[in-house]
Amino acid sequence: MGSGIRLIVAGLTCFLLPACGGGPGASHGPAPDFALSVSPSSLSVAQGYTSSAVTVSVTAKNGFGGSVSVTITGLPEGVTSSPASPFTVAAGASHQGNFSLPAPVAPASYTVLLAGTGGRLSHSVQLTLTVTETVITTRTYQEGSMLYLETVVGNETSRVGLESLWGGTVVEVRWNGTNFVNRYDTGREVQAALYDGNDTYGNYWDDPPVYGWDPVQGGDKYVHGSPLLDQAFPDDSIYIKTQPYEWSPDGKGGGPGQPVLTDTYFEQTVSAVPNHPRAFKLHYRISHFGAHEHAYTGQELPAIYVNLGFDRFVYYTGNSPWTNGTVSFATPPPDHPAGSLFYTPEQWAGLVDDRDVGLTVYVPGHYPYFGGLVSFAGSPGPTGFGTIYFTPAAQFAVGPNGVLESDIYLIAGDYKAARQAIYDLKATVTPPDIFPPLGCVDIPTPSSQVAGTVEVAGWTFDNVGVSKVEVFVDDVLAGAATYGTSRPDVPTVWPSAPVECGFQYQLDTTPYPNGPHNLKVRVTDTSGNVAAFPQVPITVGN
């Protein structure tokens, strides 16, 4: 079964008489012709949904062997057909399709005309399409340790499930019985996790481990689940608050039998999206109550682990976003090694199967990039080791007493319907500017020996605008850098980045005592968001 309208051409056996000069008693057979039919002849579909399958049949008569072009007219505005009209199918071919209502359509019964043309022959058939109001039922409930938010419309059910024993992580996004999320252990699921750009992250199973600050919503590597401090069901939503554990407690006062709490709180509210029952909004509020500044680096907001079988990474990467342009597909390694960056100007991406069904993630207000696409071989299913991972490219620092809030949308089902829901959200939701500029310090390199005047240079850009670039030595302001120098190499890695994104500063090292120092660059955007790039250790030797 495909995604288009099915044409069934049935051939008949014909006994041909002489075409001419048959002599006395000769006669001509009936002319070739075809019959057009549609099944069912009437169907109904709720606003915002896709109809059940429709089969269009072309039956050949008297040896008809040509092709038939079928044109569909009479569809109300906002209704589309798959395949699009007109479509041509050769005799003997078949296909099946449907009608989609991505936008609100007035409830009523509509007469749709399907006209088939083959050569000089033409036949038509009518279809009654009834559009009904979308009645969405939403409920929240708890079963054991699981917290559920469920939406039902007609015979379709969508559900998101949170595991209260694992910090309230999203262990289930289910559509009509299929769960797309992998929940092998406390490090999987859909969840937030933080890192420090000044720390080192090696193999966390090494002895001794070398693994820095890493609050993980679900828990630690020994499957100790992060504890919930609070949970509630306000207004058909689910609220949780957790104090995450360090992913690797070793070397931090803990170990296999002793988890270690972090200096953060993660709050998460999951709610249904009005008029889009397959979509759920995750609102994150992350609070850091520690005294240290955890430097700018790539963060997981969120990490997304999907079950094996949903291995087609779908996204839009063209130059005309929000115009329903053609999407692109990628696969996990070996086609795209882990760490590849995908330019996603519509700020969404998904993992789907060969039917285009799976999990789509929309991150308004984020930078237009997703990354980390990688697969892990192993047993399939929600609790199997095998999984596919990806994440939005979110980079920021976590300062003392810092608070970050962000909305993430999880949409189940066909990515094409999910994309239309995202377009609707784009038109109605204006996200705040929450992320600081992207960038890094190129020179001096870490552990450099410096003397006299040394150049400090790198690149940075922001989704709104860069306000200032400042250079610090040992956390004391040294001066403001010049911003806007040409860096044509940056857009080759970060598509859409401005070429004039370089910064430069001439640092006089003579006022500083000989010996080790820490150099730091802080970039502020026009909304006041600050990127504190990882410190660069230098040694002054004048």
C-alpha positions in Angstrom: 0.0 0.0 0.0 1.4 3.4 -1.0 0.5 6.9 -0.1 -1.2 7.8 -3.3 -4.6 6.9 -5.0 -4.6 3.4 -6.2 -5.5 2.7 -9.8 -6.5 -0.8 -10.7 -6.6 -1.6 -14.4 -8.2 -4.9 -15.2 -7.7 -6.3 -18.7 -10.3 -8.3 -20.7 -9.7 -10.9 -23.3 -10.9 -9.7 -26.8 -11.5 -11.6 -30.0 -10.7 -9.2 -32.8 -12.6 -9.3 -36.0 -11.1 -8.0 -39.3 -10.8 -4.2 -39.2 -11.9 -3.7 -42.8 -12.6 -5.6 -46.0 -14.3 -8.4 -44.2 -16.6 -9.2 -47.0 -20.2 -10.3 -46.6 -21.2 -11.0 -43.1 -18.1 -9.3 -41.5 -18.7 -7.0 -38.5 -16.6 -4.7 -36.3 -16.2 -5.3 -32.5 -17.0 -2.6 -29.9 -14.5 0.2 -29.6 -11.9 0.1 -26.7 -13.2 2.0 -23.6 -12.7 2.1 -19.9 -14.8 2.4 -16.7 -13.9 4.6 -13.7 -15.0 3.9 -10.2 -14.1 4.9 -6.6 -14.3 3.0 -3.4 -15.6 3.9 -1.0 -17.9 6.4 -2.6 -18.2 8.4 0.6 -15.9 9.0 3.6 -15.5 11.3 6.5 -12.4 13.0 8.0 -12.0 15.2 11.0 -10.4 18.7 10.7 -6.6 18.5 10.9 -6.4 14.8 10.0 -5.9 12.4 7.0 -8.7 10.3 5.6 -8.7 6.5 5.4 -7.6 5.0 2.1 -9.4 5.7 -1.1 -9.2 3.3 -4.1 -9.7 4.6 -7.7 -10.2 1.8 -10.2 -9.9 1.9 -14.0 -11.4 -1.1 -15.7 -10.4 -1.7 -19.3 -13.0 -2.6 -21.9 -12.5 -4.1 -25.3 -8.8 -4.1 -25.2 -8.2 -0.6 -23.9 -4.5 -0.3 -23.1 -3.7 3.4 -22.9 -3.1 5.5 -19.8 -5.6 7.4 -17.9 -5.1 10.9 -16.5 -7.2 11.5 -13.4 -8.1 15.1 -12.3 -9.7 15.9 -9.0 -11.9 18.9 -8.6 -14.3 20.1 -6.0 -12.0 19.8 -3.0 -12.7 22.5 -0.4 -9.9 25.0 0.2 -7.4 23.5 2.7 -7.8 19.9 1.6 -5.1 18.2 -0.4 -4.9 14.8 -2.2 -2.1 12.3 -2.3 -1.1 11.9 -5.1 -1.7 15.5 -6.2 -4.1 16.1 -9.1 -3.7 15.4 -12.0 -1.9 12.1 -12.0 -1.3 9.6 -14.8 -1.1 5.8 -14.5 -0.5 3.4 -17.3 -2.9 0.5 -17.9 -2.3 -2.2 -15.3 -0.8 0.1 -12.7 -2.4 0.6 -9.2 -2.1 2.9 -6.3 -4.0 4.0 -3.2 -4.3 7.4 -1.6 -6.1 9.7 0.7 -7.2 13.3 1.5 -5.5 15.4 4.1 -6.9 18.4 6.1 -3.8 20.1 7.5 -5.7 23.4 8.0 -9.2 24.0 9.4 -12.0 23.3 6.9 -15.7 24.2 7.5 -17.6 21.0 8.6 -19.9 20.0 5.7 -20.4 17.4 3.0 -18.6 18.1 -0.3 -19.0 16.6 -3.7 -15.7 15.8 -5.2 -15.4 15.0 -9.0 -12.8 12.6 -10.3 -12.5 12.8 -14.1 -10.5 10.3 -16.0 -9.2 11.0 -19.6 -7.6 8.5 -21.9 -7.1 9.7 -25.4 -10.5 10.9 -26.6 -12.3 9.0 -24.0 -13.5 10.6 -20.8 -15.4 9.3 -17.8 -16.0 10.7 -14.3 -17.2 9.6 -10.9 -18.3 11.4 -7.8 -17.1 11.1 -4.2 -18.8 12.5 -1.1 -16.3 13.9 1.4 -17.7 14.8 4.8 -15.6 17.0 7.0 -16.4 16.8 10.7 -15.4 18.9 13.7 -12.3 17.7 15.6 -13.3 16.7 19.1 -10.2 16.2 21.2 -10.4 14.5 24.6 -7.4 15.1 26.9 -6.7 13.4 30.2 -3.8 12.9 32.7 -3.4 9.9 34.9 -0.8 7.8 36.8 -0.2 4.1 36.6 2.4 2.9 39.0 5.5 5.1 38.5 4.3 6.3 35.1 2.7 9.7 34.6 0.6 10.0 31.4 -0.9 12.7 29.3 -3.2 11.3 26.6 -5.2 12.8 23.7 -8.0 11.0 21.8 -9.7 12.1 18.6 -12.0 9.7 16.9 -10.2 6.3 16.8 -6.8 7.9 17.2 -4.8 8.0 20.5 -1.6 9.9 21.2 0.2 9.7 24.6 3.3 10.9 26.3 4.6 9.1 29.4 7.0 10.2 32.1 8.9 7.9 34.4 8.8 9.3 37.9 11.5 7.0 39.1 13.9 8.5 36.5 13.6 12.2 37.1 10.3 12.5 35.1 12.1 11.9 31.8 9.9 11.3 28.7 10.1 7.5 28.2 7.1 7.3 25.9 5.7 9.2 22.9 3.1 6.9 21.6 0.8 7.1 18.6 -1.9 4.5 17.9 0.0 1.9 20.0 3.5 2.6 18.8 6.1 4.1 21.1 9.0 5.8 19.4 11.2 6.5 22.4 14.0 4.3 23.6 14.2 3.8 27.4 17.1 1.4 27.8 18.5 3.1 30.9 18.5 6.4 32.8 20.7 8.0 30.1 18.3 7.5 27.2 14.7 8.8 26.7 13.9 12.4 25.9 15.6 14.4 28.6 17.8 17.4 29.5 21.5 17.1 30.5 24.2 19.8 31.1 28.0 20.1 30.6 30.8 22.4 31.5 33.1 23.7 28.7 36.0 23.9 31.1 35.7 20.3 32.2 37.1 17.1 30.6 34.8 14.3 29.5 36.6 11.0 28.8 35.4 7.5 29.2 33.2 7.6 32.3 33.9 3.9 33.0 37.7 4.4 33.3 39.3 3.9 36.7 39.9 6.6 37.8 37.1 8.2 35.7 37.7 11.5 33.9 34.3 12.9 33.6 33.2 16.5 34.4 30.1 18.2 35.7 27.1 16.5 34.1 23.6 16.8 35.7 21.4 14.2 33.9 17.6 14.4 34.4 17.2 10.7 34.3 19.9 9.7 36.8 23.4 8.3 36.8 25.4 5.6 34.9 24.6 3.1 37.6 20.9 3.5 36.9 20.1 5.4 40.1 17.1 7.4 39.1 17.2 11.2 39.9 14.6 11.9 42.6 11.4 13.8 42.0 10.9 16.7 44.5 7.4 17.4 43.3 4.8 16.3 40.8 1.3 17.6 39.9 -1.4 17.5 37.2 -2.4 21.1 36.7 -5.0 21.9 33.9 -4.5 18.7 31.9 -0.7 18.9 32.1 2.0 17.2 34.0 4.5 19.1 36.2 7.6 17.6 37.7 10.6 19.0 39.6 13.8 16.9 40.0 17.3 17.5 41.4 19.4 15.5 38.9 22.2 13.2 39.8 25.7 13.5 38.3 25.9 11.0 35.4 29.3 9.8 36.7 29.4 10.0 40.5 32.9 8.5 40.7 35.5 10.9 41.9 32.8 13.3 43.2 32.0 11.6 46.5 30.0 8.7 45.1 30.2 5.5 43.2 28.3 2.3 42.3 26.2 2.4 45.4 26.1 6.1 46.1 24.6 8.6 43.6 25.6 12.3 43.8 23.1 15.2 43.6 24.0 18.2 41.5 23.6 21.9 42.2 20.6 22.2 39.8 16.9 21.8 39.7 15.1 20.7 36.5 11.4 21.6 36.2 9.4 20.3 33.3 5.8 20.9 32.3 4.2 18.7 29.6 1.0 19.9 28.0 -1.2 19.1 25.0 -1.1 21.5 22.1 -4.5 22.9 21.3 -6.0 21.7 17.9 -3.0 19.4 17.4 -3.6 16.2 19.4 -0.4 14.5 18.2 1.7 17.3 19.6 3.0 17.8 23.1 4.9 20.8 24.5 7.7 20.3 27.0 8.5 23.5 29.0 11.9 23.3 30.7 13.0 25.5 33.5 16.5 24.8 34.6 17.9 26.5 37.7 21.5 26.4 38.8 22.0 27.3 42.5 25.8 26.7 42.6 28.5 29.3 42.9 30.6 28.2 40.0 30.3 29.3 36.3 30.1 26.2 34.1 31.5 27.4 30.8 29.9 27.6 27.4 29.7 24.3 25.5 27.2 22.0 23.7 24.3 21.1 25.9 21.5 18.5 25.5 18.2 20.4 25.6 17.0 17.8 25.0 18.8 14.5 24.2 16.5 12.4 22.0 16.7 8.6 21.8 14.5 6.8 19.3 13.9 3.1 18.7 15.6 1.2 15.9 13.6 1.1 12.7 12.9 4.8 12.7 16.2 5.4 10.9 15.4 8.0 8.3 16.4 11.5 9.6 14.1 14.0 7.9 14.6 17.8 7.9 14.4 20.9 5.7 17.7 22.4 4.7 16.9 24.7 1.8 17.1 28.5 1.4 13.4 29.1 1.4 12.1 28.1 4.9 8.4 28.1 5.7 7.3 27.6 2.1 6.7 23.8 2.2 9.9 23.2 0.2 11.2 19.7 -0.4 12.7 18.0 2.6 16.0 16.0 2.9 16.7 12.6 4.4 19.9 11.3 6.0 20.8 8.1 7.8 23.0 7.5 10.8 26.6 6.3 10.3 28.3 5.4 8.0 26.5 8.0 5.8 26.8 10.7 8.5 29.4 10.2 11.2 28.4 11.1 14.7 28.9 14.8 15.2 27.7 15.9 11.8 25.8 19.2 11.8 22.5 19.6 9.9 21.3 23.0 8.9 17.6 23.2 9.8 16.2 26.7 9.2 12.7 25.6 10.0 14.0 24.4 13.4 12.6 20.9 13.3 13.9 17.4 12.5 12.6 13.9 13.0 13.3 10.2 12.8 10.8 8.2 10.8 10.3 4.8 9.3 9.7 3.9 5.6 6.1 4.9 6.0 7.2 8.4 7.1 5.9 7.8 10.6 7.9 8.5 13.7 8.9 11.3 16.1 9.4 14.9 15.0 11.0 17.5 17.3 10.4 21.3 16.9 12.6 23.7 18.9 11.5 27.4 18.3 14.0 29.9 19.5 16.9 27.6 19.1 19.7 28.0 16.5 18.8 26.4 13.1 21.0 23.3 13.6 20.5 19.7 14.7 23.4 17.3 15.3 24.8 14.2 17.0 23.0 11.8 14.7 24.3 8.4 15.5 23.0 4.8 15.8 23.8 2.1 18.3 23.5 -1.5 17.2 21.7 -3.9 19.5 18.3 -5.4 20.4 15.4 -3.4 19.1 12.4 -2.0 21.0 11.8 0.6 23.7 13.9 -1.3 26.3 16.5 -2.7 23.9 20.1 -1.4 23.7 19.8 -0.5 20.0 18.8 3.1 19.4 19.3 6.2 17.3 20.2 9.5 18.8 20.0 13.2 17.8 19.8 16.6 19.5 19.3 20.2 18.8 22.5 22.2 18.6 22.1 24.1 21.9 25.2 25.8 23.3 25.3 28.0 26.4 27.0 28.5 29.7 25.5 27.9 33.1 26.3 30.7 35.5 25.9 31.1 39.2 22.2 31.3 40.1 21.3 31.1 36.4 17.9 30.2 35.1 17.1 29.0 31.6 13.6 28.3 30.2 12.8 26.7 26.8 10.0 25.1 25.0 10.3 21.9 23.0 7.6 20.3 20.9 7.3 16.5 20.4 5.0 15.4 17.6 4.1 11.8 16.9 3.0 10.2 13.6 3.5 11.2 9.9 6.2 13.9 9.6 4.2 15.7 6.9 1.3 16.2 9.2 3.8 17.2 11.9 5.3 19.8 9.7 2.0 21.4 9.1 1.4 21.5 12.8 4.8 23.2 13.1 3.8 25.8 10.5 0.7 26.6 12.5 2.8 26.9 15.7 5.2 29.1 13.9 2.3 31.5 13.0 1.0 31.6 16.6 4.1 31.3 18.9 6.7 33.9 19.3 9.6 32.4 21.3 11.9 34.7 23.4 15.6 35.0 22.6 17.1 32.7 25.2 20.4 31.6 23.8 23.7 33.4 23.8 26.0 33.8 20.7 27.8 30.8 19.2 31.5 30.9 18.8 35.0 30.1 20.1 38.5 31.4 20.8 41.0 30.3 18.1 44.1 32.0 19.4 46.0 31.8 21.6 45.7 28.1 21.9 45.5 26.5 25.4 48.8 26.3 27.3 50.5 28.9 25.0 53.7 30.6 26.1 53.1 34.4 25.5 55.0 37.6 25.8 54.7 41.2 24.9 51.5 41.9 22.9 49.6 38.8 21.8 46.6 38.5 19.6 43.3 37.2 20.9 41.0 36.1 18.0 38.1 33.9 17.2 34.6 34.0 15.8 31.1 34.5 17.1 27.6 35.2 15.8 24.1 35.4 17.2 20.6 34.7 16.0 19.6 38.3 16.8 22.8 40.3 17.1 26.1 40.6 18.9 26.4 43.6 21.2 30.0 43.3 22.6 33.0 41.0 22.8 35.1 41.3 26.0 38.5 39.8 26.9 39.3 38.9 30.6 42.5 37.8 32.2 42.0 36.0 35.6 38.4 37.2 35.5 39.4 40.8 35.3 38.4 42.8 32.2 41.3 43.5 29.9 39.4 45.3 27.2 36.8 45.1 24.4 37.6 43.3 21.1 36.9 44.5 17.6 34.0 42.6 16.1 33.1 42.0 12.5 36.3 40.9 10.8 35.9 38.5 7.8 35.8 34.7 8.6 34.6 33.0 5.4 35.5 29.6 6.9 32.8 29.8 9.5 29.7 29.5 7.2 31.2 26.4 5.7 30.7 24.7 9.0 27.7 26.7 10.3 25.5 27.4 7.3 23.8 30.8 7.3 26.4 32.2 9.6 27.6 35.7 8.6 31.0 36.0 7.1 31.8 39.1 9.1 31.8 37.3 12.4 35.4 37.4 13.5 36.8 39.2 16.6 40.3 40.4 17.4 42.0 42.0 20.4 45.6 42.9 21.0 46.4 41.8 24.6 49.4 43.6 26.3 50.8 40.9 28.6 53.4 43.1 30.3 51.1 44.3 33.2 50.7 40.6 34.2 53.2 38.7 36.4 55.2 36.0 34.7 53.5 32.6 35.1 50.2 30.9 34.5 47.0 32.9 33.9 43.5 32.2 32.5 42.2 34.1 29.5 38.5 34.2 28.9 36.2 35.8 26.2 32.7 36.8 27.0 30.2 37.7 24.2 26.9 39.5 24.9 24.0 39.6 22.4 21.5 42.4 22.0 19.0 40.6 24.3 21.6 40.4 27.1 22.4 36.7 26.8 26.1 36.0 27.6 28.4 33.3 26.2 31.3 32.7 28.4 33.7 30.7 26.2 35.9 28.1 27.9 38.9 29.6 29.5 42.3 29.4 27.7 45.2 28.7 30.1 48.3 30.8 29.1 51.8 31.3 30.6 53.2 34.8 30.5 57.0 35.0 30.1 58.2 38.6 29.6 
